[in-house]
């Protein structure tokens, strides 16, 4: 079934945000905790705003780290030991994000039905999504300058075109609740259908395909990286089934059970060596599926931190994660 978007949106709104000089901004931050977990070194850095609920994280070209403070309605850049908060009004509640390697800017979805573009210099452009109450989620760009995103409550896949217009495509299965999203090297857009136990793909030719998972799976995070070792695998988490999964271009699915029961795996990313990293929200751990398909798990120092977002710095192998209730940005450095 081929579906085309309507291109309803106008060019986004642009403004420069100059961070205030509050104590929370531009402060040189000491780690709140450093912990030598077996096989890894974990360090935690407090978010600038209290109770800010960091959700997602992304790594820039210079190993600077971006994360969103969901309840504070701000983005944070962590670079050279300092954190800078940036307001994103009229949008709020930053969620999933992607850094553009071409210019080191960051794109993210946000409450209020916005896609937002934030440059390294603090320039913010907001793009209102045509469908209201869409709850934009997973976000990733392609090689043509398009930025794709999932609309969880609208059951659509959206895209911000290079000229700023937005197209939307209806997911074939009703009430699918698309969440995580990734774009592969061929321009195919893969996404998790969290409410109907499927992995979907909007192919570059405009055709949807959907691949069923075991009943009650609840897929959440989806990952594909041009630098990853398994060039034709898309990785995903299965929150209810307590599994990590991969899917091939033609729909071949493999599932791997996480050792800790009821860990609720959320976000996921493969590194350049073929290790697949993921957050275990309920188990308060970072998980690792090695290339030989064995698992390692690393406990986070802050109890009940509820890790959610995760990103890998491909230049040095560091794994960064967002602690939603711990109100920290975490860093895991693998030892072996």
C-alpha positions, 0 to 999 in steps of 0.5 A: 500500500503506497501512501504519500504525505500532504505537505501541510506545514509551513517553514518553522519558527526560528529564534536565538536562545541565550542561556541565562547566567543562573547557577545551573547553567555553564557550571563546571560540574563534578561527577555525582558518582563514579562507580567501578562496575565489573567490566565497566567504569560508570560516572554520573553527572547531575542534570542542571535543573532539579527533577528535570526527568532526562529522557533521551541522549545523543552524541555530537561530532566532537563528543559533546553530549545532548540530552533533554530535560523533559519536565523542565522543557529544556535541552542541555549540552554537555561539553568540556566538563560544562552543562549549558541549558537551552530553552526551546519554547514554544515547544516543551518536553524534549523527547527522542533526538538525533545529531546531524553529522553534517553540521553537528546540530540536533533534531528532536521531537517535543511536546506541543506537536513540534519537531525542533532543530537546535544548532550548536550555537543555540539557534532554535527552529520549531516545526509544528506538526500538522496533526494535533496531539500526535505525540512525536517520538523516535527521530532520525535523519536520512542522507537526503536531508529529511528528518523522520519521526514517529507519531505515537498517538496519531499512528503516523510516520512524519518527515520534515523535508529540507525546505521545512515542510512536513509530510505524514504517512498513515501506518497501515495497522490502526492503533499501532502506537509507533515509538522508536524509529531508525533509517537504514543505509537504503533510506528505509524507515524502520519503526516499532509498533508498540501496541500491536506487536510489530516492527514496521518499515516505510520503504524508500519507494513509499511502501509499508511492510509490517513484521509480527512479533510474539503476542504481547511483545511491546517493541520500543527502541529501534536502532540502525547506525551507518557505523555499526558492524551488522550493516543489514540488521535493525535492532530493537527492544521488546519491553514486555517480552524482556528481549533484544531483537534484530530484524533483517531487510527481508523480515528475518527476526532473531530474539535474545532474552535479557538475563535479568527478568522483567528488566524492561529494555527501552532504548538501544544502539549498536557500537562500531565493534558489534556490541548492542547496548540497551537500557534496562529501565526496571532493573536499573542497569545498562545491558550489553549483547556482545557479538558472540550473543552473550550478555553482560549487565552493569548496575547503575550507582543511583538506585531506581534511576529509571534509565531511558535514553542511550547513545554510543560515542563511536569515536571512543566507545563510551556509552551515555544514558539518561536517568529519568528519575535519577536526574543524571546523565550517565557515562559507561566506559567499557573495560572489556 
